[in-house]
Amino acid sequence: MGAALLIRMVFIMVITFQLIYRPILAIMFFLFCLKWGDWKNWRKYYPTMLYAVVWDLLNNFFTVNYPLWRLDHPILKQTFSELIIAFVYYPSSILLYLPYVPKESIVKQILQIAFWTLLFSLLEGIAITTHNISYYNGWNFWWSVGFNVIAFSMIRLHYENPLLAWPISVLLFLIFMVIFKLPLSSLL
């Protein structure tokens, strides 16, 4: 009887965590951003926020019929989950990331990218263990880690030099299309 009760309790805890993970995470990102984000200068970061949102939405548009990952949630649909990421996680992260990029040392800049990569990868690891994400068509956790490195590097590049970031982003998208054999039919 004790083991059965323990199993039920663990099951209830996992289901409860699944239900609250993404909404709680969005609220936490927003609250951290309210506390430590550079709201005084949000206009400086706004073009880069749009850049991140545009690429996220384009990725979702181009992979809707050939997904690399799906955000699983018992209540929230895939589209709503992706919109939370696009309009809460990314803008909040940018307001927390860009103002604190060290200017004087490339080593410190690399360490900051490593920190944000580790943070986003840790959050994805939690999503994996709670069944809040599934991978498809060759994508896996390690691709996500590499993607996080690229994403935070490109966010920084866009902030410093948007005219260079856009063509590099297109090139990176085309490379990902080839690596993951994204069918051209999925783009239409």
Residue pairs with C-beta under 8 A, 6 or more apart in sequence:
14 130
15 74
17 130
18 73
18 74
18 130
18 131
18 132
19 73
19 74
19 75
21 73
21 126
21 127
21 130
21 132
22 71
22 73
22 76
22 81
22 84
22 132
23 76
23 84
25 89
25 123
26 84
26 88
26 89
29 88
29 89
29 92
29 93
30 88
30 92
32 92
32 96
33 91
33 92
33 93
33 95
33 96
36 96
37 92
37 95
37 96
37 99
38 44
38 45
38 95
38 98
38 99
39 95
41 99
42 95
45 94
45 95
45 98
45 99
45 159
47 158
47 162
48 94
48 98
48 155
48 158
48 159
48 162
49 90
49 91
49 94
49 95
51 155
51 158
51 162
51 165
51 166
51 169
52 86
52 90
52 91
52 94
52 151
52 155
52 158
53 86
53 87
53 90
53 91
55 169
55 173
56 82
56 85
56 86
56 90
57 82
57 86
58 173
59 173
60 79
60 82
60 86
62 173
62 182
62 186
62 187
63 182
63 186
64 186
65 185
65 186
66 137
66 182
66 183
66 186
67 136
67 137
68 135
68 136
68 137
68 138
68 139
68 143
68 180
69 133
69 134
69 135
69 136
69 139
69 144
70 78
70 133
70 134
70 136
71 78
71 81
71 82
71 85
71 127
71 132
71 133
72 131
72 132
72 133
72 134
73 81
73 132
76 84
93 116
94 155
97 112
97 116
97 152
97 155
98 155
98 156
98 159
100 112
101 109
101 112
101 156
101 159
102 108
102 109
102 112
109 156
113 149
113 152
113 153
113 156
116 148
116 152
117 145
117 148
117 149
117 152
120 144
120 148
121 141
121 144
121 145
121 148
124 133
124 141
124 144
125 141
126 132
127 133
128 141
135 141
137 180
137 181
138 179
138 180
138 181
139 180
150 172
154 165
154 168
154 169
154 172
157 164
157 165
157 168
158 165
158 166
158 169
176 182
